[in-house]
Amino acid sequence: MKKGARIISLGVASVATLAAMSGCGGTPLNGGPGGTTDSNKLYISTRDSGLGYAWLEELAKDFTAETGIETVVVPERNNTGDGLANNYPSSPYSISFCESMDYVALARSEFLYDISDIVKEELADGTGTIESKLYDDYKGYLQAYDGNYYSLPWAATFNGVTYDAEVLANKYLYFADANGEKPAKLATSSYTGKAYTGRGFISSSNKKLSPGPDGKYDTYDDGLPSSYEEFFYMCDQMIEKGVIPFIYTGASDHYLNYVFQSLLLANTGAKELSYHFSFDSKGEKTDIITGFNSDGTPVIEQKAISNENGYEIKQQAGMYYALKFLYRLFTANGYFFDGCATKGFTNKQAFTQFIESKYKNNPVAMIVEGVYWYGEAAQERQDSVDEHGPAAKNRQFKFMTMPGQELGTVNENEGRAAALADSLSSYLVVNANIKNNEEKQEQVAQFLKFIYKDSSLQKYTTVAQMPAAVKYELPKAQYDTMDTYGKSAWDIYESAMKADNWSASVSASPTFLNNPTIFKFQTAYQFFSSTLDGKSVELPKTAFVEKGKTAREYFEGMAISKADWDKNYKY
């Protein structure tokens, strides 16, 4: 383990001299010299990754101050579903915050404690029960195993594109509401090959922004591209002005599918995305591509999705349109920072280049990342402040909503709220090894009820600079304490929450529960893969750039046949 455990006691934090857990190298925490535990303390582990753990230390400190129960917070790199499966019963951790969590597998092994009574008990702050704060899809999924709760959602881990708003403003790259600048060089749309039909850019004398993809003025997406046409028009203008459109980490190239996730959501919305997990549209219809015309345009039929034809959701039209966007993105010249595609280019290098590019006269406008990147880049952001002074402290980084239509522009009242989805399966679980320990059960119950109070959720949001994946409000007083990026993330999440446009990206469907690696909405799983020339390809970029495939070929390779569905997935 790279970081030591932290003991939080009655509002005072001190670094403990505890050794590492087994699985991370070193002496197990629950035994051996320097690795002993105190049965009176509540031990909590959390995934040591982008989300960080400062938020948990703060909540643990507040919990101790309120209850007198001492807590030990330990960051663990191995806090995933598979990681806990290795040794959770012998672990000293009563509560674990995890990513890539499949609670069903752990529940089947009887590794998890039933927290149903806690989830359904009224909270002390009068804001309802924990269950009342859950989205419906979470409720169904989390009780699907046997009708009880063994896990709860935590961080709202949505992915996509972050942009530097200062670059867009200073280089006049935002879209104007009316009479925008349209450079003669860009008269032909690079996306369609035809006359450009979107809006023009702002100028020094015309700064009123377009309503953006949501079709509303004075919201989080004003001036952003509202169609694929406009997006690539913006990218092409960036190149003309010496701005590099994108950067990403080649060491984790599956991050490129974060753009795929964001595009699909923008096209379908959360409800129609949910059909990929429930395989049940409850009689409502979605656009399904059933073939292609001789001119290459798709044949689209409106179809309801059910257990009988669940395989057809893989040919949802939104998947194809997203691939058309990605084909242009990956095959065009000059859209990416030189060298970022190499396997040795880490996320930390991407952070540094993105943050520092402003000071090197080669600004990078956008980074492909999860919403958690801002916390993960804390050191790189501080390094920038150390070098450039206080002005570098709170940069104008914002999360970008993607366009949901191919052509033209979105006018006032024509758009829709941002659609977001849980993309990293961020959950907490409770260890079943507390089932014969009433003291530990009481500690756990108090902690869970504490962290799901509105005040705790609000504190988490302000410290982590990102939302929790439950329903709650963030008062202006707390909102105003956050950096620009944290405010941007909250604005978009709040919009999705209020519009019922947040997808838990899970369901109670037996097909989903029994095949998580096939159907989970995660970029390292098979949701975005395609079978091409008899082999599975996980990244559209690989297919387009290295194999010369088209968006249509990749799309058709994503299909599940009826025979395969009936044999392996239908229930």
C-alpha positions as CSV (number, residue, x, y, z in Angstrom):
1,M,0.0,0.0,0.0
2,K,1.4,3.4,-1.0
3,K,-0.5,5.4,1.7
4,G,-0.9,4.7,5.4
5,A,-4.1,4.3,7.2
6,R,-5.7,7.3,8.9
7,I,-7.2,7.1,12.3
8,I,-9.9,9.7,12.9
9,S,-10.8,10.1,16.5
10,L,-13.2,12.7,17.9
11,G,-12.4,15.3,15.3
12,V,-8.6,14.8,15.4
13,A,-6.8,13.0,12.5
14,S,-3.5,11.3,12.9
15,V,-1.5,9.0,10.7
16,A,-1.4,5.4,12.0
17,T,1.5,3.1,11.7
18,L,-0.6,0.2,10.4
19,A,0.9,-2.2,7.9
20,A,-0.6,-3.0,4.5
21,M,-3.4,-5.4,3.9
22,S,-2.6,-8.7,2.2
23,G,-3.0,-8.4,-1.5
24,C,-1.2,-5.0,-1.5
25,G,2.0,-6.4,-0.1
26,G,3.0,-6.4,3.6
27,T,1.5,-7.6,6.8
28,P,-2.3,-8.1,7.0
29,L,-4.0,-5.4,8.9
30,N,-5.8,-7.8,11.1
31,G,-2.8,-9.5,12.6
32,G,1.0,-9.4,13.1
33,P,3.4,-6.9,14.4
34,G,2.4,-3.3,13.5
35,G,-0.7,-4.7,11.9
36,T,-3.1,-5.2,14.8
37,T,-6.6,-3.8,14.9
38,D,-8.7,-2.4,17.7
39,S,-12.1,-4.0,18.0
40,N,-13.6,-0.8,19.3
41,K,-12.8,1.1,16.1
42,L,-14.8,1.1,12.9
43,Y,-12.5,0.2,10.0
44,I,-13.4,1.5,6.6
45,S,-11.6,0.9,3.3
46,T,-12.1,3.0,0.1
47,R,-10.9,2.6,-3.4
48,D,-7.5,4.4,-3.8
49,S,-8.0,5.9,-7.2
50,G,-9.4,9.0,-8.9
51,L,-12.0,9.8,-6.4
52,G,-9.4,10.0,-3.6
53,Y,-10.3,9.7,0.0
54,A,-10.1,13.2,1.5
55,W,-13.9,13.3,1.5
56,L,-14.1,10.1,3.5
57,E,-11.6,11.4,6.1
58,E,-13.7,14.5,6.5
59,L,-16.9,12.6,6.9
60,A,-15.2,10.1,9.3
61,K,-14.0,13.1,11.4
62,D,-17.5,14.5,11.5
63,F,-19.0,11.1,12.4
64,T,-16.6,10.7,15.3
65,A,-17.4,14.1,16.6
66,E,-21.1,13.4,16.5
67,T,-21.1,9.8,17.8
68,G,-17.8,9.3,19.6
69,I,-17.1,6.2,17.5
70,E,-13.5,6.1,16.3
71,T,-12.9,5.2,12.7
72,V,-9.9,4.1,10.7
73,V,-9.9,5.0,7.0
74,V,-7.6,3.0,4.7
75,P,-7.2,3.6,1.0
76,E,-7.0,0.3,-0.9
77,R,-6.1,0.1,-4.6
78,N,-7.8,-3.4,-4.6
79,N,-11.2,-2.2,-3.6
80,T,-13.2,-3.7,-6.5
81,G,-15.7,-6.5,-6.7
82,D,-13.0,-9.0,-7.7
83,G,-10.6,-7.6,-5.2
84,L,-12.9,-8.1,-2.3
85,A,-13.7,-11.6,-3.4
86,N,-10.2,-12.6,-2.6
87,N,-10.2,-12.1,1.2
88,Y,-13.2,-10.1,2.4
89,P,-14.4,-12.5,5.1
90,S,-11.0,-12.3,6.9
91,S,-10.7,-8.5,6.3
92,P,-10.9,-6.1,9.2
93,Y,-12.9,-3.6,7.2
94,S,-16.6,-3.4,8.2
95,I,-17.4,-1.0,5.3
96,S,-15.8,-0.8,1.9
97,F,-16.3,1.9,-0.8
98,C,-15.6,0.2,-4.2
99,E,-15.5,0.6,-7.9
100,S,-16.3,-2.0,-10.6
101,M,-18.6,-3.6,-8.0
102,D,-20.8,-6.6,-8.8
103,Y,-22.5,-7.0,-5.5
104,V,-24.4,-10.1,-6.6
105,A,-21.3,-12.2,-6.9
106,L,-20.3,-11.3,-3.4
107,A,-23.8,-11.8,-2.0
108,R,-23.9,-15.3,-3.5
109,S,-20.7,-16.1,-1.7
110,E,-22.3,-14.8,1.5
111,F,-19.6,-12.1,1.9
112,L,-22.0,-9.2,2.4
113,Y,-24.2,-8.1,5.4
114,D,-27.9,-7.4,4.9
115,I,-28.4,-3.7,5.5
116,S,-32.1,-3.6,4.5
117,D,-33.3,-2.4,8.0
118,I,-30.7,0.4,7.9
119,V,-31.7,1.5,4.4
120,K,-35.4,1.7,5.3
121,E,-35.0,3.5,8.6
122,E,-35.9,7.2,8.8
123,L,-32.8,9.4,9.0
124,A,-32.3,11.7,11.9
125,D,-32.2,14.8,9.8
126,G,-35.8,14.3,8.6
127,T,-34.9,13.9,4.9
128,G,-36.5,10.5,4.6
129,T,-34.8,7.1,4.4
130,I,-31.7,6.1,2.5
131,E,-34.0,4.2,0.2
132,S,-36.1,7.3,-0.5
133,K,-32.9,8.9,-2.0
134,L,-32.2,6.1,-4.4
135,Y,-33.2,6.1,-8.1
136,D,-35.7,3.4,-9.0
137,D,-33.2,1.5,-11.1
138,Y,-30.9,1.2,-8.1
139,K,-33.7,0.0,-5.9
140,G,-34.6,-2.8,-8.4
141,Y,-31.0,-3.9,-9.0
142,L,-29.9,-3.8,-5.4
143,Q,-32.8,-6.0,-4.2
144,A,-32.7,-8.3,-7.2
145,Y,-30.6,-11.0,-5.5
146,D,-33.0,-12.0,-2.8
147,G,-35.2,-9.0,-2.0
148,N,-32.7,-7.5,0.5
149,Y,-30.1,-4.7,0.3
150,Y,-26.5,-5.6,0.4
151,S,-25.0,-2.6,-1.2
152,L,-25.6,1.1,-1.9
153,P,-24.6,3.5,-4.7
154,W,-22.0,6.2,-3.8
155,A,-20.2,8.4,-6.3
156,A,-21.9,9.7,-9.5
157,T,-19.1,8.5,-11.8
158,F,-20.0,9.8,-15.2
159,N,-17.5,10.1,-18.0
160,G,-16.9,12.2,-21.1
161,V,-15.1,15.3,-22.1
162,T,-13.8,18.2,-19.9
163,Y,-13.0,21.5,-21.6
164,D,-11.1,24.7,-20.7
165,A,-13.7,27.4,-20.9
166,E,-11.0,30.1,-20.9
167,V,-9.7,28.7,-24.2
168,L,-13.1,28.7,-25.8
169,A,-13.8,32.3,-24.6
170,N,-10.4,33.8,-25.5
171,K,-10.2,32.2,-28.9
172,Y,-13.9,32.9,-29.7
173,L,-14.8,29.3,-30.1
174,Y,-18.2,29.4,-28.4
175,F,-21.2,29.5,-30.7
176,A,-23.1,32.8,-31.0
177,D,-26.8,33.0,-30.5
178,A,-27.3,34.8,-33.8
179,N,-25.2,36.2,-36.7
180,G,-22.1,34.4,-35.6
181,E,-18.8,34.5,-37.5
182,K,-18.5,31.8,-40.2
183,P,-15.0,31.6,-41.6
184,A,-14.9,31.1,-45.4
185,K,-12.4,28.2,-45.0
186,L,-15.1,26.3,-43.1
187,A,-18.0,26.8,-45.5
188,T,-18.1,23.1,-46.1
189,S,-18.8,20.9,-43.1
190,S,-16.0,18.4,-42.4
191,Y,-18.6,16.1,-40.9
192,T,-21.1,16.0,-43.9
193,G,-18.9,17.2,-46.8
194,K,-21.8,19.5,-47.6
195,A,-22.6,23.2,-46.9
196,Y,-22.4,23.8,-43.2
197,T,-25.8,24.3,-41.5
198,G,-24.9,25.2,-37.9
199,R,-24.3,28.4,-36.0
200,G,-21.3,30.7,-36.3
201,F,-18.9,31.8,-33.5
202,I,-18.9,34.6,-31.1
203,S,-16.7,37.7,-31.7
204,S,-15.5,40.7,-29.7
205,S,-18.7,42.5,-30.7
206,N,-21.1,39.6,-30.6
207,K,-20.8,37.7,-27.4
208,K,-24.3,36.4,-26.7
209,L,-24.0,32.7,-26.5
210,S,-26.3,30.1,-28.1
211,P,-28.6,28.1,-25.8
212,G,-26.5,25.0,-26.3
213,P,-27.7,21.4,-26.5
214,D,-30.3,21.9,-23.8
215,G,-32.0,24.7,-25.7
216,K,-32.1,27.0,-22.6
217,Y,-30.2,30.2,-22.0
218,D,-28.1,30.9,-18.9
219,T,-27.4,27.2,-18.2
220,Y,-24.3,25.0,-18.0
221,D,-24.0,24.4,-21.8
222,D,-24.5,27.9,-23.3
223,G,-22.4,28.3,-26.4
224,L,-21.4,24.7,-26.7
225,P,-21.9,22.7,-29.9
226,S,-25.4,21.3,-30.2
227,S,-24.9,19.1,-33.2
228,Y,-22.1,16.9,-34.6
229,E,-21.8,19.4,-37.4
230,E,-21.1,22.2,-34.9
231,F,-18.7,20.1,-32.9
232,F,-16.4,19.4,-35.8
233,Y,-16.8,23.0,-37.0
234,M,-15.5,24.0,-33.6
235,C,-12.6,21.5,-33.8
236,D,-11.6,22.7,-37.3
237,Q,-11.6,26.3,-36.1
238,M,-9.5,25.3,-33.1
239,I,-6.8,24.0,-35.5
240,E,-7.0,27.2,-37.5
241,K,-6.3,29.2,-34.3
242,G,-3.5,27.0,-33.1
243,V,-5.5,25.2,-30.4
244,I,-5.2,21.4,-30.0
245,P,-8.7,20.0,-29.7
246,F,-8.1,16.9,-27.6
247,I,-5.8,15.0,-25.3
248,Y,-6.2,11.6,-23.6
249,T,-4.1,8.9,-21.9
250,G,-2.8,6.3,-24.3
251,A,-1.8,4.2,-21.3
252,S,-5.6,3.7,-20.8
253,D,-6.9,4.0,-24.3
254,H,-10.2,2.5,-23.3
255,Y,-10.9,6.0,-21.9
256,L,-11.8,6.9,-25.5
257,N,-15.0,5.0,-25.0
258,Y,-15.9,7.6,-22.5
259,V,-16.8,9.7,-25.5
260,F,-18.9,6.8,-26.8
261,Q,-20.7,6.7,-23.5
262,S,-21.4,10.4,-23.5
263,L,-22.6,10.5,-27.2
264,L,-24.9,7.5,-26.7
265,L,-26.5,9.2,-23.7
266,A,-26.9,12.5,-25.5
267,N,-28.7,10.7,-28.4
268,T,-31.0,8.3,-26.4
269,G,-31.5,9.9,-23.0
270,A,-31.3,7.9,-19.8
271,K,-34.6,6.0,-20.3
272,E,-33.8,4.6,-23.7
273,L,-30.3,3.8,-22.5
274,S,-31.8,1.7,-19.7
275,Y,-33.2,-0.7,-22.3
276,H,-29.6,-2.0,-22.7
277,F,-29.7,-3.3,-19.1
278,S,-33.4,-4.1,-18.5
279,F,-34.2,-5.5,-21.9
280,D,-37.7,-4.3,-21.3
281,S,-39.0,-1.0,-22.6
282,K,-42.4,-1.6,-21.1
283,G,-44.1,-1.2,-24.4
284,E,-42.4,2.0,-25.3
285,K,-40.5,2.1,-28.6
286,T,-36.9,3.1,-29.5
287,D,-35.2,3.6,-32.9
288,I,-33.6,0.3,-34.1
289,I,-31.6,0.0,-37.3
290,T,-32.7,-3.1,-39.2
291,G,-30.5,-2.6,-42.3
292,F,-29.0,0.0,-44.7
293,N,-30.2,1.4,-47.9
294,S,-28.2,1.3,-51.1
295,D,-27.0,4.9,-50.5
296,G,-25.7,3.8,-47.0
297,T,-28.4,5.5,-45.0
298,P,-29.8,3.4,-42.1
299,V,-33.3,1.8,-42.2
300,I,-34.9,2.7,-38.9
301,E,-37.8,1.0,-37.3
302,Q,-39.5,1.9,-34.0
303,K,-39.5,-1.2,-31.8
304,A,-40.4,-2.1,-28.2
305,I,-37.7,-4.2,-26.4
306,S,-38.6,-7.2,-24.4
307,N,-37.1,-10.5,-23.2
308,E,-38.0,-12.0,-26.6
309,N,-36.0,-9.5,-28.7
310,G,-33.6,-8.0,-26.2
311,Y,-30.7,-8.6,-28.7
312,E,-32.1,-5.9,-30.9
313,I,-31.1,-3.2,-28.5
314,K,-27.5,-3.6,-29.6
315,Q,-28.6,-2.1,-33.0
316,Q,-30.2,1.0,-31.4
317,A,-29.8,3.9,-33.8
318,G,-28.0,6.0,-31.1
319,M,-25.1,3.5,-31.2
320,Y,-24.6,4.0,-34.9
321,Y,-24.8,7.8,-34.8
322,A,-22.2,7.8,-32.0
323,L,-19.9,5.6,-34.1
324,K,-20.3,8.0,-37.1
325,F,-19.1,10.8,-34.8
326,L,-16.2,8.7,-33.5
327,Y,-15.2,7.8,-37.0
328,R,-14.7,11.4,-37.9
329,L,-13.0,12.2,-34.6
330,F,-10.4,9.4,-35.0
331,T,-9.7,9.6,-38.7
332,A,-9.3,13.3,-39.0
333,N,-5.9,14.9,-38.9
334,G,-4.8,17.2,-36.1
335,Y,-7.5,16.6,-33.5
336,F,-5.2,15.0,-30.9
337,F,-2.1,16.1,-29.0
338,D,1.0,14.5,-30.6
339,G,2.2,11.5,-28.6
340,C,-0.8,11.0,-26.4
341,A,-1.8,7.8,-28.1
342,T,1.3,6.0,-27.1
343,K,1.0,3.3,-24.4
344,G,3.5,5.1,-22.3
345,F,1.5,8.3,-22.1
346,T,-0.1,8.2,-18.6
347,N,-3.1,10.0,-17.2
348,K,-0.7,12.1,-15.0
349,Q,1.1,13.2,-18.2
350,A,-2.2,14.0,-19.8
351,F,-3.3,16.1,-16.8
352,T,0.0,18.1,-16.8
353,Q,-0.1,18.8,-20.5
354,F,-3.8,19.8,-20.4
355,I,-3.3,22.1,-17.3
356,E,0.0,23.6,-18.5
357,S,-0.7,24.0,-22.2
358,K,-2.2,27.4,-21.5
359,Y,1.2,28.7,-20.4
360,K,3.1,27.1,-23.3
361,N,1.3,28.8,-26.2
362,N,-0.1,25.5,-27.4
363,P,-3.5,25.3,-25.6
364,V,-5.3,22.0,-25.4
365,A,-9.1,22.6,-25.3
366,M,-10.4,19.3,-24.1
367,I,-9.4,16.2,-22.2
368,V,-11.2,12.8,-22.4
369,E,-11.7,11.8,-18.8
370,G,-14.2,10.9,-16.1
371,V,-15.7,13.5,-13.8
372,Y,-13.4,12.3,-11.1
373,W,-10.2,13.5,-12.9
374,Y,-10.2,16.9,-11.2
375,G,-9.6,15.2,-7.8
376,E,-7.1,12.8,-9.3
377,A,-5.2,15.7,-10.8
378,A,-4.9,17.5,-7.4
379,Q,-1.1,17.3,-7.4
380,E,-0.7,18.4,-11.0
381,R,-3.1,21.4,-10.3
382,Q,-1.0,22.3,-7.2
383,D,2.2,22.0,-9.2
384,S,0.7,24.6,-11.6
385,V,-0.2,26.9,-8.7
386,D,3.4,26.6,-7.3
387,E,4.8,27.6,-10.7
388,H,2.4,30.2,-11.9
389,G,0.9,31.7,-8.7
390,P,-2.6,32.0,-7.3
391,A,-4.2,32.8,-10.7
392,A,-3.7,29.1,-11.6
393,K,-5.6,27.9,-8.5
394,N,-9.2,27.8,-9.8
395,R,-9.0,27.4,-13.6
396,Q,-12.1,27.5,-15.8
397,F,-12.4,23.8,-16.4
398,K,-15.9,22.5,-17.0
399,F,-17.6,19.2,-17.9
400,M,-18.9,19.2,-21.5
401,T,-22.3,17.9,-22.5
402,M,-22.2,16.3,-25.9
403,P,-24.6,17.0,-28.8
404,G,-27.5,14.7,-29.4
405,Q,-28.2,15.4,-33.1
406,E,-26.1,15.2,-36.3
407,L,-27.0,18.3,-38.2
408,G,-27.9,21.9,-37.9
409,T,-28.3,23.6,-34.5
410,V,-30.6,23.5,-31.4
411,N,-32.7,26.6,-30.9
412,E,-34.5,27.8,-27.8
413,N,-36.8,25.1,-26.3
414,E,-35.7,22.5,-28.8
415,G,-33.1,20.7,-26.7
416,R,-33.3,18.5,-23.6
417,A,-31.5,18.2,-20.3
418,A,-28.2,16.5,-20.0
419,A,-28.3,12.7,-19.7
420,L,-25.8,11.0,-17.4
421,A,-25.0,7.5,-16.3
422,D,-23.1,5.7,-13.6
423,S,-20.1,4.4,-15.5
424,L,-17.7,3.0,-12.9
425,S,-20.1,1.1,-10.6
426,S,-19.2,3.0,-7.4
427,Y,-20.9,1.3,-4.5
428,L,-20.3,0.6,-0.8
429,V,-20.8,-2.8,0.9
430,V,-20.8,-4.0,4.4
431,N,-18.8,-7.1,5.5
432,A,-20.8,-10.1,6.6
433,N,-18.2,-10.9,9.2
434,I,-20.0,-8.4,11.5
435,K,-23.1,-10.6,11.7
436,N,-22.3,-11.9,15.2
437,N,-20.9,-8.7,16.5
438,E,-23.7,-6.4,17.8
439,E,-21.4,-3.6,18.6
440,K,-20.0,-3.5,15.1
441,Q,-23.5,-3.8,13.6
442,E,-24.5,-0.7,15.6
443,Q,-21.4,1.2,14.5
444,V,-22.1,0.4,10.8
445,A,-25.8,1.4,11.1
446,Q,-24.9,4.7,12.6
447,F,-22.2,5.4,10.0
448,L,-24.5,4.6,7.0
449,K,-27.3,6.7,8.4
450,F,-24.8,9.5,9.0
451,I,-23.2,9.6,5.5
452,Y,-26.6,9.6,3.7
453,K,-27.9,12.6,5.6
454,D,-28.2,15.6,3.3
455,S,-25.5,17.5,5.2
456,S,-23.0,14.7,4.7
457,L,-23.9,14.3,1.0
458,Q,-23.4,18.0,0.6
459,K,-20.0,17.9,2.4
460,Y,-18.9,15.0,0.2
461,T,-19.9,17.0,-2.9
462,T,-17.9,20.1,-1.9
463,V,-14.8,18.1,-0.8
464,A,-14.7,15.6,-3.7
465,Q,-15.9,18.3,-6.2
466,M,-18.4,15.8,-7.7
467,P,-21.9,14.6,-6.9
468,A,-23.1,11.4,-5.1
469,A,-25.4,9.1,-7.1
470,V,-28.5,9.7,-5.0
471,K,-31.2,12.4,-4.8
472,Y,-30.4,15.4,-2.7
473,E,-30.0,19.2,-2.8
474,L,-27.0,21.4,-2.6
475,P,-27.6,24.8,-1.0
476,K,-26.1,27.8,-2.5
477,A,-23.8,28.4,0.5
478,Q,-22.1,25.0,-0.1
479,Y,-22.2,25.4,-3.9
480,D,-20.4,28.7,-3.7
481,T,-17.4,27.1,-1.9
482,M,-16.6,24.8,-4.8
483,D,-14.2,25.3,-7.7
484,T,-15.5,26.1,-11.2
485,Y,-15.2,22.4,-12.1
486,G,-17.1,21.1,-9.1
487,K,-19.9,23.6,-9.8
488,S,-20.0,22.5,-13.4
489,A,-20.3,18.8,-12.4
490,W,-23.0,19.6,-10.0
491,D,-25.0,21.8,-12.5
492,I,-25.1,19.0,-15.0
493,Y,-25.9,16.4,-12.5
494,E,-28.6,18.5,-10.9
495,S,-30.2,19.1,-14.3
496,A,-30.1,15.3,-15.1
497,M,-31.5,14.5,-11.6
498,K,-34.4,16.9,-11.9
499,A,-35.3,15.8,-15.5
500,D,-35.1,12.1,-14.4
501,N,-32.3,11.8,-16.9
502,W,-29.8,9.9,-14.7
503,S,-29.2,6.3,-15.5
504,A,-28.0,3.8,-12.9
505,S,-26.9,1.7,-15.9
506,V,-28.1,-1.5,-14.0
507,S,-31.3,-3.4,-13.7
508,A,-33.0,-6.4,-12.0
509,S,-33.1,-8.4,-15.2
510,P,-31.7,-11.9,-14.8
511,T,-30.0,-11.4,-18.1
512,F,-28.1,-8.4,-16.8
513,L,-27.4,-9.9,-13.4
514,N,-26.0,-13.1,-14.8
515,N,-23.8,-11.5,-17.5
516,P,-22.3,-8.3,-16.0
517,T,-19.1,-8.4,-18.1
518,I,-21.2,-8.5,-21.3
519,F,-23.8,-5.8,-20.5
520,K,-22.3,-3.4,-17.9
521,F,-21.9,0.2,-19.1
522,Q,-18.1,0.2,-18.5
523,T,-15.4,0.8,-21.0
524,A,-13.2,-2.1,-19.9
525,Y,-16.1,-4.6,-20.4
526,Q,-17.7,-5.8,-23.6
527,F,-20.5,-3.3,-23.9
528,F,-18.7,-1.3,-26.6
529,S,-16.9,-4.2,-28.3
530,S,-17.4,-5.4,-31.9
531,T,-16.7,-8.6,-33.7
532,L,-14.7,-7.8,-36.8
533,D,-13.1,-10.5,-39.0
534,G,-14.0,-13.1,-36.4
535,K,-12.1,-11.2,-33.6
536,S,-13.4,-9.0,-30.8
537,V,-12.3,-5.4,-31.0
538,E,-12.9,-3.2,-27.9
539,L,-12.2,0.3,-29.3
540,P,-13.7,1.9,-32.4
541,K,-10.4,3.8,-32.8
542,T,-8.5,0.6,-33.3
543,A,-11.0,-0.6,-35.9
544,F,-11.1,2.7,-37.8
545,V,-7.4,3.7,-37.7
546,E,-5.6,0.3,-37.6
547,K,-8.0,-2.0,-39.4
548,G,-9.6,0.5,-41.9
549,K,-13.2,-0.4,-40.8
550,T,-16.1,2.0,-41.1
551,A,-18.7,3.1,-38.5
552,R,-21.3,0.8,-40.2
553,E,-19.0,-2.2,-40.0
554,Y,-18.2,-1.6,-36.4
555,F,-21.9,-1.1,-35.6
556,E,-23.0,-4.3,-37.4
557,G,-20.2,-6.2,-35.5
558,M,-21.8,-5.2,-32.2
559,A,-25.0,-7.1,-33.0
560,I,-26.1,-10.1,-30.9
561,S,-27.9,-12.7,-33.1
562,K,-31.3,-14.1,-32.2
563,A,-29.8,-17.6,-31.9
564,D,-27.1,-16.4,-29.6
565,W,-29.7,-14.5,-27.5
566,D,-32.0,-17.4,-27.2
567,K,-29.2,-19.8,-26.3
568,N,-27.1,-17.7,-23.9
569,Y,-29.1,-14.7,-22.6
570,K,-32.9,-15.1,-22.8
571,Y,-34.5,-16.2,-19.6
